[in-house]
Amino acid sequence: MANFSEAMGIVLSGGKARRKDWNRPSHVEVLQKENMHFVAMVMKNGIVGPYPPSHCDMLALDWDEVK
C-alpha cells in the first residue's frame, strides 16, 4: 500500500493506481487528448472523466498499483 504521492508517482510514470475501497476496477491514470495530458478516473463501466482528488484521497494510505 502507498500514500497519495507514491500513487501519483506510479500514475505519472505510466501506471495505474486505485484506492483499496474504490469499486473495482475503477482507477486513475494519465490520458492524452489533443496534445494535453490529464489525470483521469476510469470507472468500472468504462466511463472516463477528470479526477479531482479529494482531501481524503490525498491523506489516504491505502493506494495500490493496478497491475
PDB file of N, H, CA, C and O in Angstrom:
ATOM      1  N   MET A   1       0.840  -1.179   0.000  1.00  0.00           N
ATOM      2  CA  MET A   1       0.000   0.000   0.000  1.00  0.00           C
ATOM      3  C   MET A   1       0.885   1.241   0.000  1.00  0.00           C
ATOM      4  O   MET A   1       2.022   1.226   0.469  1.00  0.00           O
ATOM      5  N   ALA A   2       0.319   2.312  -0.543  1.00  0.00           N
ATOM      6  H   ALA A   2      -0.606   2.324  -0.924  1.00  0.00           H
ATOM      7  CA  ALA A   2       1.104   3.529  -0.732  1.00  0.00           C
ATOM      8  C   ALA A   2       0.299   4.756  -0.316  1.00  0.00           C
ATOM      9  O   ALA A   2      -0.907   4.682  -0.079  1.00  0.00           O
ATOM     10  N   ASN A   3       1.003   5.890  -0.232  1.00  0.00           N
ATOM     11  H   ASN A   3       1.983   5.950  -0.424  1.00  0.00           H
ATOM     12  CA  ASN A   3       0.317   7.147   0.027  1.00  0.00           C
ATOM     13  C   ASN A   3       0.026   7.836  -1.318  1.00  0.00           C
ATOM     14  O   ASN A   3       0.381   7.314  -2.375  1.00  0.00           O
ATOM     15  N   PHE A   4      -0.613   8.997  -1.270  1.00  0.00           N
ATOM     16  H   PHE A   4      -0.901   9.421  -0.412  1.00  0.00           H
ATOM     17  CA  PHE A   4      -1.023   9.710  -2.477  1.00  0.00           C
ATOM     18  C   PHE A   4       0.169  10.075  -3.358  1.00  0.00           C
ATOM     19  O   PHE A   4       0.108   9.912  -4.577  1.00  0.00           O
ATOM     20  N   SER A   5       1.240  10.561  -2.763  1.00  0.00           N
ATOM     21  H   SER A   5       1.290  10.693  -1.773  1.00  0.00           H
ATOM     22  CA  SER A   5       2.423  10.934  -3.540  1.00  0.00           C
ATOM     23  C   SER A   5       3.005   9.748  -4.282  1.00  0.00           C
ATOM     24  O   SER A   5       3.382   9.861  -5.448  1.00  0.00           O
ATOM     25  N   GLU A   6       3.078   8.619  -3.611  1.00  0.00           N
ATOM     26  H   GLU A   6       2.772   8.527  -2.663  1.00  0.00           H
ATOM     27  CA  GLU A   6       3.593   7.410  -4.260  1.00  0.00           C
ATOM     28  C   GLU A   6       2.661   6.961  -5.380  1.00  0.00           C
ATOM     29  O   GLU A   6       3.118   6.536  -6.442  1.00  0.00           O
ATOM     30  N   ALA A   7       1.360   7.056  -5.142  1.00  0.00           N
ATOM     31  H   ALA A   7       0.990   7.402  -4.280  1.00  0.00           H
ATOM     32  CA  ALA A   7       0.384   6.674  -6.168  1.00  0.00           C
ATOM     33  C   ALA A   7       0.499   7.572  -7.388  1.00  0.00           C
ATOM     34  O   ALA A   7       0.456   7.085  -8.517  1.00  0.00           O
ATOM     35  N   MET A   8       0.647   8.879  -7.180  1.00  0.00           N
ATOM     36  H   MET A   8       0.683   9.275  -6.262  1.00  0.00           H
ATOM     37  CA  MET A   8       0.782   9.792  -8.308  1.00  0.00           C
ATOM     38  C   MET A   8       2.100   9.566  -9.047  1.00  0.00           C
ATOM     39  O   MET A   8       2.173   9.780 -10.257  1.00  0.00           O
ATOM     40  N   GLY A   9       3.136   9.139  -8.336  1.00  0.00           N
ATOM     41  H   GLY A   9       3.077   8.965  -7.353  1.00  0.00           H
ATOM     42  CA  GLY A   9       4.385   8.765  -8.996  1.00  0.00           C
ATOM     43  C   GLY A   9       4.170   7.597  -9.940  1.00  0.00           C
ATOM     44  O   GLY A   9       4.705   7.578 -11.049  1.00  0.00           O
ATOM     45  N   ILE A  10       3.390   6.629  -9.502  1.00  0.00           N
ATOM     46  H   ILE A  10       2.955   6.645  -8.602  1.00  0.00           H
ATOM     47  CA  ILE A  10       3.053   5.472 -10.346  1.00  0.00           C
ATOM     48  C   ILE A  10       2.291   5.943 -11.583  1.00  0.00           C
ATOM     49  O   ILE A  10       2.608   5.551 -12.706  1.00  0.00           O
ATOM     50  N   VAL A  11       1.282   6.789 -11.365  1.00  0.00           N
ATOM     51  H   VAL A  11       1.024   7.107 -10.453  1.00  0.00           H
ATOM     52  CA  VAL A  11       0.441   7.287 -12.459  1.00  0.00           C
ATOM     53  C   VAL A  11       1.258   8.112 -13.447  1.00  0.00           C
ATOM     54  O   VAL A  11       1.121   7.942 -14.659  1.00  0.00           O
ATOM     55  N   LEU A  12       2.104   9.003 -12.939  1.00  0.00           N
ATOM     56  H   LEU A  12       2.216   9.141 -11.955  1.00  0.00           H
ATOM     57  CA  LEU A  12       2.898   9.858 -13.825  1.00  0.00           C
ATOM     58  C   LEU A  12       3.954   9.089 -14.602  1.00  0.00           C
ATOM     59  O   LEU A  12       4.438   9.564 -15.630  1.00  0.00           O
ATOM     60  N   SER A  13       4.315   7.907 -14.123  1.00  0.00           N
ATOM     61  H   SER A  13       3.922   7.521 -13.289  1.00  0.00           H
ATOM     62  CA  SER A  13       5.280   7.091 -14.867  1.00  0.00           C
ATOM     63  C   SER A  13       4.581   6.111 -15.812  1.00  0.00           C
ATOM     64  O   SER A  13       5.210   5.196 -16.341  1.00  0.00           O
ATOM     65  N   GLY A  14       3.270   6.311 -16.019  1.00  0.00           N
ATOM     66  H   GLY A  14       2.759   7.055 -15.589  1.00  0.00           H
ATOM     67  CA  GLY A  14       2.542   5.498 -16.995  1.00  0.00           C
ATOM     68  C   GLY A  14       1.716   4.375 -16.406  1.00  0.00           C
ATOM     69  O   GLY A  14       1.077   3.633 -17.152  1.00  0.00           O
ATOM     70  N   GLY A  15       1.710   4.228 -15.093  1.00  0.00           N
ATOM     71  H   GLY A  15       2.230   4.831 -14.487  1.00  0.00           H
ATOM     72  CA  GLY A  15       0.946   3.164 -14.463  1.00  0.00           C
ATOM     73  C   GLY A  15      -0.466   3.587 -14.097  1.00  0.00           C
ATOM     74  O   GLY A  15      -0.923   4.670 -14.462  1.00  0.00           O
ATOM     75  N   LYS A  16      -1.139   2.722 -13.377  1.00  0.00           N
ATOM     76  H   LYS A  16      -0.768   1.842 -13.080  1.00  0.00           H
ATOM     77  CA  LYS A  16      -2.497   2.966 -12.912  1.00  0.00           C
ATOM     78  C   LYS A  16      -2.525   2.734 -11.404  1.00  0.00           C
ATOM     79  O   LYS A  16      -1.824   1.863 -10.888  1.00  0.00           O
ATOM     80  N   ALA A  17      -3.337   3.518 -10.708  1.00  0.00           N
ATOM     81  H   ALA A  17      -3.906   4.225 -11.128  1.00  0.00           H
ATOM     82  CA  ALA A  17      -3.436   3.373  -9.258  1.00  0.00           C
ATOM     83  C   ALA A  17      -4.891   3.482  -8.828  1.00  0.00           C
ATOM     84  O   ALA A  17      -5.722   4.057  -9.530  1.00  0.00           O
ATOM     85  N   ARG A  18      -5.180   2.919  -7.661  1.00  0.00           N
ATOM     86  H   ARG A  18      -4.504   2.452  -7.090  1.00  0.00           H
ATOM     87  CA  ARG A  18      -6.533   2.961  -7.128  1.00  0.00           C
ATOM     88  C   ARG A  18      -6.493   2.899  -5.615  1.00  0.00           C
ATOM     89  O   ARG A  18      -5.527   2.408  -5.032  1.00  0.00           O
ATOM     90  N   ARG A  19      -7.551   3.399  -4.974  1.00  0.00           N
ATOM     91  H   ARG A  19      -8.336   3.798  -5.448  1.00  0.00           H
ATOM     92  CA  ARG A  19      -7.718   3.244  -3.538  1.00  0.00           C
ATOM     93  C   ARG A  19      -8.323   1.876  -3.265  1.00  0.00           C
ATOM     94  O   ARG A  19      -9.107   1.368  -4.068  1.00  0.00           O
ATOM     95  N   LYS A  20      -7.968   1.288  -2.150  1.00  0.00           N
ATOM     96  H   LYS A  20      -7.331   1.701  -1.499  1.00  0.00           H
ATOM     97  CA  LYS A  20      -8.462  -0.048  -1.806  1.00  0.00           C
ATOM     98  C   LYS A  20      -9.987  -0.088  -1.712  1.00  0.00           C
ATOM     99  O   LYS A  20     -10.597  -1.095  -2.071  1.00  0.00           O
ATOM    100  N   ASP A  21     -10.613   0.993  -1.234  1.00  0.00           N
ATOM    101  H   ASP A  21     -10.117   1.811  -0.942  1.00  0.00           H
ATOM    102  CA  ASP A  21     -12.060   0.965  -1.038  1.00  0.00           C
ATOM    103  C   ASP A  21     -12.872   1.411  -2.261  1.00  0.00           C
ATOM    104  O   ASP A  21     -14.098   1.491  -2.177  1.00  0.00           O
ATOM    105  N   TRP A  22     -12.220   1.702  -3.393  1.00  0.00           N
ATOM    106  H   TRP A  22     -11.224   1.637  -3.461  1.00  0.00           H
ATOM    107  CA  TRP A  22     -12.957   2.054  -4.597  1.00  0.00           C
ATOM    108  C   TRP A  22     -13.554   0.803  -5.221  1.00  0.00           C
ATOM    109  O   TRP A  22     -13.030  -0.298  -5.045  1.00  0.00           O
ATOM    110  N   ASN A  23     -14.652   0.975  -5.951  1.00  0.00           N
ATOM    111  H   ASN A  23     -15.077   1.868  -6.094  1.00  0.00           H
ATOM    112  CA  ASN A  23     -15.263  -0.136  -6.679  1.00  0.00           C
ATOM    113  C   ASN A  23     -14.292  -0.636  -7.740  1.00  0.00           C
ATOM    114  O   ASN A  23     -13.799   0.137  -8.561  1.00  0.00           O
ATOM    115  N   ARG A  24     -14.031  -1.898  -7.713  1.00  0.00           N
ATOM    116  H   ARG A  24     -14.431  -2.526  -7.045  1.00  0.00           H
ATOM    117  CA  ARG A  24     -13.126  -2.464  -8.717  1.00  0.00           C
ATOM    118  C   ARG A  24     -13.826  -2.522 -10.051  1.00  0.00           C
ATOM    119  O   ARG A  24     -15.030  -2.779 -10.068  1.00  0.00           O
ATOM    120  N   PRO A  25     -13.182  -2.308 -11.143  1.00  0.00           N
ATOM    121  CA  PRO A  25     -11.774  -1.957 -11.301  1.00  0.00           C
ATOM    122  C   PRO A  25     -11.534  -0.474 -11.565  1.00  0.00           C
ATOM    123  O   PRO A  25     -10.685  -0.135 -12.390  1.00  0.00           O
ATOM    124  N   SER A  26     -12.258   0.423 -10.889  1.00  0.00           N
ATOM    125  H   SER A  26     -12.948   0.148 -10.219  1.00  0.00           H
ATOM    126  CA  SER A  26     -12.018   1.862 -11.048  1.00  0.00           C
ATOM    127  C   SER A  26     -10.575   2.200 -10.682  1.00  0.00           C
ATOM    128  O   SER A  26     -10.015   1.643  -9.738  1.00  0.00           O
ATOM    129  N   HIS A  27      -9.978   3.123 -11.446  1.00  0.00           N
ATOM    130  H   HIS A  27     -10.433   3.576 -12.213  1.00  0.00           H
ATOM    131  CA  HIS A  27      -8.594   3.518 -11.184  1.00  0.00           C
ATOM    132  C   HIS A  27      -8.333   4.899 -11.782  1.00  0.00           C
ATOM    133  O   HIS A  27      -9.177   5.436 -12.500  1.00  0.00           O
ATOM    134  N   VAL A  28      -7.177   5.467 -11.490  1.00  0.00           N
ATOM    135  H   VAL A  28      -6.492   5.031 -10.906  1.00  0.00           H
ATOM    136  CA  VAL A  28      -6.744   6.710 -12.114  1.00  0.00           C
ATOM    137  C   VAL A  28      -5.517   6.428 -12.970  1.00  0.00           C
ATOM    138  O   VAL A  28      -4.704   5.558 -12.654  1.00  0.00           O
ATOM    139  N   GLU A  29      -5.400   7.177 -14.054  1.00  0.00           N
ATOM    140  H   GLU A  29      -6.060   7.883 -14.311  1.00  0.00           H
ATOM    141  CA  GLU A  29      -4.261   7.057 -14.950  1.00  0.00           C
ATOM    142  C   GLU A  29      -4.124   8.354 -15.729  1.00  0.00           C
ATOM    143  O   GLU A  29      -5.049   9.166 -15.758  1.00  0.00           O
ATOM    144  N   VAL A  30      -2.972   8.552 -16.362  1.00  0.00           N
ATOM    145  H   VAL A  30      -2.221   7.892 -16.339  1.00  0.00           H
ATOM    146  CA  VAL A  30      -2.758   9.723 -17.204  1.00  0.00           C
ATOM    147  C   VAL A  30      -3.236   9.380 -18.615  1.00  0.00           C
ATOM    148  O   VAL A  30      -2.853   8.360 -19.188  1.00  0.00           O
ATOM    149  N   LEU A  31      -4.077  10.252 -19.156  1.00  0.00           N
ATOM    150  H   LEU A  31      -4.388  11.080 -18.691  1.00  0.00           H
ATOM    151  CA  LEU A  31      -4.550  10.098 -20.531  1.00  0.00           C
ATOM    152  C   LEU A  31      -4.124  11.318 -21.339  1.00  0.00           C
ATOM    153  O   LEU A  31      -3.868  12.387 -20.785  1.00  0.00           O
ATOM    154  N   GLN A  32      -4.054  11.143 -22.638  1.00  0.00           N
ATOM    155  H   GLN A  32      -4.262  10.274 -23.088  1.00  0.00           H
ATOM    156  CA  GLN A  32      -3.693  12.242 -23.525  1.00  0.00           C
ATOM    157  C   GLN A  32      -4.842  12.495 -24.484  1.00  0.00           C
ATOM    158  O   GLN A  32      -5.407  11.563 -25.058  1.00  0.00           O
ATOM    159  N   LYS A  33      -5.182  13.773 -24.651  1.00  0.00           N
ATOM    160  H   LYS A  33      -4.723  14.530 -24.186  1.00  0.00           H
ATOM    161  CA  LYS A  33      -6.188  14.166 -25.630  1.00  0.00           C
ATOM    162  C   LYS A  33      -5.719  15.460 -26.272  1.00  0.00           C
ATOM    163  O   LYS A  33      -5.512  16.467 -25.596  1.00  0.00           O
ATOM    164  N   GLU A  34      -5.555  15.418 -27.577  1.00  0.00           N
ATOM    165  H   GLU A  34      -5.722  14.600 -28.127  1.00  0.00           H
ATOM    166  CA  GLU A  34      -5.143  16.597 -28.330  1.00  0.00           C
ATOM    167  C   GLU A  34      -3.911  17.275 -27.724  1.00  0.00           C
ATOM    168  O   GLU A  34      -3.935  18.471 -27.435  1.00  0.00           O
ATOM    169  N   ASN A  35      -2.852  16.516 -27.537  1.00  0.00           N
ATOM    170  H   ASN A  35      -2.833  15.544 -27.772  1.00  0.00           H
ATOM    171  CA  ASN A  35      -1.569  17.011 -27.019  1.00  0.00           C
ATOM    172  C   ASN A  35      -1.633  17.532 -25.590  1.00  0.00           C
ATOM    173  O   ASN A  35      -0.718  18.231 -25.155  1.00  0.00           O
ATOM    174  N   MET A  36      -2.680  17.212 -24.857  1.00  0.00           N
ATOM    175  H   MET A  36      -3.423  16.644 -25.210  1.00  0.00           H
ATOM    176  CA  MET A  36      -2.783  17.590 -23.449  1.00  0.00           C
ATOM    177  C   MET A  36      -2.859  16.309 -22.619  1.00  0.00           C
ATOM    178  O   MET A  36      -3.558  15.360 -22.977  1.00  0.00           O
ATOM    179  N   HIS A  37      -2.137  16.301 -21.518  1.00  0.00           N
ATOM    180  H   HIS A  37      -1.569  17.072 -21.227  1.00  0.00           H
ATOM    181  CA  HIS A  37      -2.168  15.159 -20.609  1.00  0.00           C
ATOM    182  C   HIS A  37      -2.981  15.539 -19.381  1.00  0.00           C
ATOM    183  O   HIS A  37      -2.910  16.672 -18.905  1.00  0.00           O
ATOM    184  N   PHE A  38      -3.756  14.582 -18.868  1.00  0.00           N
ATOM    185  H   PHE A  38      -3.813  13.662 -19.255  1.00  0.00           H
ATOM    186  CA  PHE A  38      -4.505  14.830 -17.645  1.00  0.00           C
ATOM    187  C   PHE A  38      -4.695  13.537 -16.884  1.00  0.00           C
ATOM    188  O   PHE A  38      -4.687  12.450 -17.461  1.00  0.00           O
ATOM    189  N   VAL A  39      -4.865  13.671 -15.576  1.00  0.00           N
ATOM    190  H   VAL A  39      -4.871  14.554 -15.107  1.00  0.00           H
ATOM    191  CA  VAL A  39      -5.131  12.504 -14.742  1.00  0.00           C
ATOM    192  C   VAL A  39      -6.633  12.258 -14.795  1.00  0.00           C
ATOM    193  O   VAL A  39      -7.428  13.147 -14.490  1.00  0.00           O
ATOM    194  N   ALA A  40      -7.013  11.050 -15.183  1.00  0.00           N
ATOM    195  H   ALA A  40      -6.367  10.328 -15.431  1.00  0.00           H
ATOM    196  CA  ALA A  40      -8.415  10.710 -15.357  1.00  0.00           C
ATOM    197  C   ALA A  40      -8.824   9.563 -14.447  1.00  0.00           C
ATOM    198  O   ALA A  40      -8.017   8.704 -14.090  1.00  0.00           O
ATOM    199  N   MET A  41     -10.089   9.574 -14.085  1.00  0.00           N
ATOM    200  H   MET A  41     -10.744  10.272 -14.374  1.00  0.00           H
ATOM    201  CA  MET A  41     -10.696   8.456 -13.362  1.00  0.00           C
ATOM    202  C   MET A  41     -11.350   7.572 -14.413  1.00  0.00           C
ATOM    203  O   MET A  41     -12.161   8.044 -15.210  1.00  0.00           O
ATOM    204  N   VAL A  42     -11.001   6.298 -14.416  1.00  0.00           N
ATOM    205  H   VAL A  42     -10.342   5.914 -13.769  1.00  0.00           H
ATOM    206  CA  VAL A  42     -11.603   5.338 -15.323  1.00  0.00           C
ATOM    207  C   VAL A  42     -12.496   4.448 -14.467  1.00  0.00           C
ATOM    208  O   VAL A  42     -12.016   3.705 -13.611  1.00  0.00           O
ATOM    209  N   MET A  43     -13.795   4.533 -14.707  1.00  0.00           N
ATOM    210  H   MET A  43     -14.185   5.137 -15.402  1.00  0.00           H
ATOM    211  CA  MET A  43     -14.767   3.781 -13.912  1.00  0.00           C
ATOM    212  C   MET A  43     -14.860   2.337 -14.378  1.00  0.00           C
ATOM    213  O   MET A  43     -14.406   1.998 -15.471  1.00  0.00           O
ATOM    214  N   LYS A  44     -15.446   1.496 -13.551  1.00  0.00           N
ATOM    215  H   LYS A  44     -15.814   1.771 -12.663  1.00  0.00           H
ATOM    216  CA  LYS A  44     -15.543   0.079 -13.875  1.00  0.00           C
ATOM    217  C   LYS A  44     -16.394  -0.185 -15.111  1.00  0.00           C
ATOM    218  O   LYS A  44     -16.244  -1.228 -15.747  1.00  0.00           O
ATOM    219  N   ASN A  45     -17.292   0.748 -15.465  1.00  0.00           N
ATOM    220  H   ASN A  45     -17.414   1.595 -14.948  1.00  0.00           H
ATOM    221  CA  ASN A  45     -18.126   0.568 -16.650  1.00  0.00           C
ATOM    222  C   ASN A  45     -17.512   1.190 -17.901  1.00  0.00           C
ATOM    223  O   ASN A  45     -18.157   1.230 -18.949  1.00  0.00           O
ATOM    224  N   GLY A  46     -16.272   1.677 -17.803  1.00  0.00           N
ATOM    225  H   GLY A  46     -15.749   1.644 -16.952  1.00  0.00           H
ATOM    226  CA  GLY A  46     -15.567   2.236 -18.941  1.00  0.00           C
ATOM    227  C   GLY A  46     -15.699   3.736 -19.104  1.00  0.00           C
ATOM    228  O   GLY A  46     -15.046   4.316 -19.971  1.00  0.00           O
ATOM    229  N   ILE A  47     -16.527   4.382 -18.296  1.00  0.00           N
ATOM    230  H   ILE A  47     -17.059   3.911 -17.591  1.00  0.00           H
ATOM    231  CA  ILE A  47     -16.673   5.827 -18.371  1.00  0.00           C
ATOM    232  C   ILE A  47     -15.405   6.487 -17.849  1.00  0.00           C
ATOM    233  O   ILE A  47     -14.872   6.096 -16.811  1.00  0.00           O
ATOM    234  N   VAL A  48     -14.927   7.490 -18.577  1.00  0.00           N
ATOM    235  H   VAL A  48     -15.360   7.808 -19.421  1.00  0.00           H
ATOM    236  CA  VAL A  48     -13.703   8.208 -18.224  1.00  0.00           C
ATOM    237  C   VAL A  48     -14.058   9.658 -17.925  1.00  0.00           C
ATOM    238  O   VAL A  48     -14.836  10.275 -18.653  1.00  0.00           O
ATOM    239  N   GLY A  49     -13.486  10.201 -16.855  1.00  0.00           N
ATOM    240  H   GLY A  49     -12.853   9.700 -16.265  1.00  0.00           H
ATOM    241  CA  GLY A  49     -13.717  11.597 -16.508  1.00  0.00           C
ATOM    242  C   GLY A  49     -12.532  12.171 -15.776  1.00  0.00           C
ATOM    243  O   GLY A  49     -11.603  11.444 -15.425  1.00  0.00           O
ATOM    244  N   PRO A  50     -12.551  13.474 -15.541  1.00  0.00           N
ATOM    245  CA  PRO A  50     -11.447  14.102 -14.812  1.00  0.00           C
ATOM    246  C   PRO A  50     -11.389  13.582 -13.378  1.00  0.00           C
ATOM    247  O   PRO A  50     -12.402  13.166 -12.817  1.00  0.00           O
ATOM    248  N   TYR A  51     -10.215  13.609 -12.804  1.00  0.00           N
ATOM    249  H   TYR A  51      -9.392  13.947 -13.259  1.00  0.00           H
ATOM    250  CA  TYR A  51     -10.040  13.161 -11.425  1.00  0.00           C
ATOM    251  C   TYR A  51      -9.583  14.321 -10.552  1.00  0.00           C
ATOM    252  O   TYR A  51      -8.394  14.642 -10.518  1.00  0.00           O
ATOM    253  N   PRO A  52     -10.518  14.954  -9.844  1.00  0.00           N
ATOM    254  CA  PRO A  52     -10.125  15.952  -8.843  1.00  0.00           C
ATOM    255  C   PRO A  52      -9.994  15.247  -7.496  1.00  0.00           C
ATOM    256  O   PRO A  52     -11.014  14.926  -6.886  1.00  0.00           O
ATOM    257  N   PRO A  53      -8.788  14.996  -7.010  1.00  0.00           N
ATOM    258  CA  PRO A  53      -8.635  14.239  -5.770  1.00  0.00           C
ATOM    259  C   PRO A  53      -9.239  14.971  -4.573  1.00  0.00           C
ATOM    260  O   PRO A  53      -9.092  16.184  -4.425  1.00  0.00           O
ATOM    261  N   SER A  54      -9.910  14.216  -3.738  1.00  0.00           N
ATOM    262  H   SER A  54     -10.030  13.230  -3.858  1.00  0.00           H
ATOM    263  CA  SER A  54     -10.473  14.783  -2.513  1.00  0.00           C
ATOM    264  C   SER A  54      -9.384  14.867  -1.449  1.00  0.00           C
ATOM    265  O   SER A  54      -8.320  14.266  -1.596  1.00  0.00           O
ATOM    266  N   HIS A  55      -9.647  15.601  -0.394  1.00  0.00           N
ATOM    267  H   HIS A  55     -10.511  16.089  -0.274  1.00  0.00           H
ATOM    268  CA  HIS A  55      -8.669  15.658   0.700  1.00  0.00           C
ATOM    269  C   HIS A  55      -8.513  14.281   1.331  1.00  0.00           C
ATOM    270  O   HIS A  55      -7.433  13.942   1.816  1.00  0.00           O
ATOM    271  N   CYS A  56      -9.583  13.479   1.329  1.00  0.00           N
ATOM    272  H   CYS A  56     -10.460  13.754   0.935  1.00  0.00           H
ATOM    273  CA  CYS A  56      -9.482  12.107   1.859  1.00  0.00           C
ATOM    274  C   CYS A  56      -8.544  11.265   0.996  1.00  0.00           C
ATOM    275  O   CYS A  56      -7.745  10.489   1.521  1.00  0.00           O
ATOM    276  N   ASP A  57      -8.639  11.416  -0.336  1.00  0.00           N
ATOM    277  H   ASP A  57      -9.289  12.046  -0.763  1.00  0.00           H
ATOM    278  CA  ASP A  57      -7.732  10.692  -1.241  1.00  0.00           C
ATOM    279  C   ASP A  57      -6.284  11.094  -0.996  1.00  0.00           C
ATOM    280  O   ASP A  57      -5.392  10.245  -0.993  1.00  0.00           O
ATOM    281  N   MET A  58      -6.050  12.391  -0.791  1.00  0.00           N
ATOM    282  H   MET A  58      -6.775  13.081  -0.794  1.00  0.00           H
ATOM    283  CA  MET A  58      -4.680  12.878  -0.613  1.00  0.00           C
ATOM    284  C   MET A  58      -4.069  12.450   0.716  1.00  0.00           C
ATOM    285  O   MET A  58      -2.846  12.377   0.836  1.00  0.00           O
ATOM    286  N   LEU A  59      -4.901  12.165   1.713  1.00  0.00           N
ATOM    287  H   LEU A  59      -5.894  12.224   1.616  1.00  0.00           H
ATOM    288  CA  LEU A  59      -4.394  11.742   3.023  1.00  0.00           C
ATOM    289  C   LEU A  59      -4.412  10.231   3.202  1.00  0.00           C
ATOM    290  O   LEU A  59      -3.882   9.717   4.186  1.00  0.00           O
ATOM    291  N   ALA A  60      -5.015   9.519   2.264  1.00  0.00           N
ATOM    292  H   ALA A  60      -5.446   9.937   1.464  1.00  0.00           H
ATOM    293  CA  ALA A  60      -5.173   8.071   2.397  1.00  0.00           C
ATOM    294  C   ALA A  60      -3.848   7.331   2.252  1.00  0.00           C
ATOM    295  O   ALA A  60      -2.941   7.767   1.543  1.00  0.00           O
ATOM    296  N   LEU A  61      -3.767   6.211   2.938  1.00  0.00           N
ATOM    297  H   LEU A  61      -4.504   5.857   3.514  1.00  0.00           H
ATOM    298  CA  LEU A  61      -2.581   5.343   2.881  1.00  0.00           C
ATOM    299  C   LEU A  61      -2.914   3.983   2.270  1.00  0.00           C
ATOM    300  O   LEU A  61      -2.167   3.020   2.439  1.00  0.00           O
ATOM    301  N   ASP A  62      -4.045   3.911   1.557  1.00  0.00           N
ATOM    302  H   ASP A  62      -4.652   4.694   1.419  1.00  0.00           H
ATOM    303  CA  ASP A  62      -4.491   2.626   1.014  1.00  0.00           C
ATOM    304  C   ASP A  62      -4.442   2.568  -0.517  1.00  0.00           C
ATOM    305  O   ASP A  62      -5.234   1.861  -1.141  1.00  0.00           O
ATOM    306  N   TRP A  63      -3.524   3.303  -1.107  1.00  0.00           N
ATOM    307  H   TRP A  63      -2.881   3.878  -0.601  1.00  0.00           H
ATOM    308  CA  TRP A  63      -3.369   3.291  -2.559  1.00  0.00           C
ATOM    309  C   TRP A  63      -2.610   2.040  -2.996  1.00  0.00           C
ATOM    310  O   TRP A  63      -1.661   1.612  -2.338  1.00  0.00           O
ATOM    311  N   ASP A  64      -3.040   1.464  -4.111  1.00  0.00           N
ATOM    312  H   ASP A  64      -3.810   1.811  -4.645  1.00  0.00           H
ATOM    313  CA  ASP A  64      -2.368   0.295  -4.701  1.00  0.00           C
ATOM    314  C   ASP A  64      -2.129   0.542  -6.171  1.00  0.00           C
ATOM    315  O   ASP A  64      -2.887   1.259  -6.824  1.00  0.00           O
ATOM    316  N   GLU A  65      -1.071  -0.055  -6.691  1.00  0.00           N
ATOM    317  H   GLU A  65      -0.455  -0.637  -6.161  1.00  0.00           H
ATOM    318  CA  GLU A  65      -0.826  -0.025  -8.127  1.00  0.00           C
ATOM    319  C   GLU A  65      -1.716  -1.070  -8.777  1.00  0.00           C
ATOM    320  O   GLU A  65      -1.849  -2.183  -8.267  1.00  0.00           O
ATOM    321  N   VAL A  66      -2.329  -0.713  -9.910  1.00  0.00           N
ATOM    322  H   VAL A  66      -2.221   0.190 -10.324  1.00  0.00           H
ATOM    323  CA  VAL A  66      -3.150  -1.653 -10.688  1.00  0.00           C
ATOM    324  C   VAL A  66      -2.221  -2.337 -11.661  1.00  0.00           C
ATOM    325  O   VAL A  66      -1.566  -1.680 -12.470  1.00  0.00           O
ATOM    326  N   LYS A  67      -2.162  -3.634 -11.589  1.00  0.00           N
ATOM    327  H   LYS A  67      -2.695  -4.168 -10.932  1.00  0.00           H
ATOM    328  CA  LYS A  67      -1.272  -4.399 -12.470  1.00  0.00           C
ATOM    329  C   LYS A  67      -1.958  -4.760 -13.765  1.00  0.00           C
ATOM    330  O   LYS A  67      -1.356  -5.404 -14.624  1.00  0.00           O
TER     331      LYS A  67
END
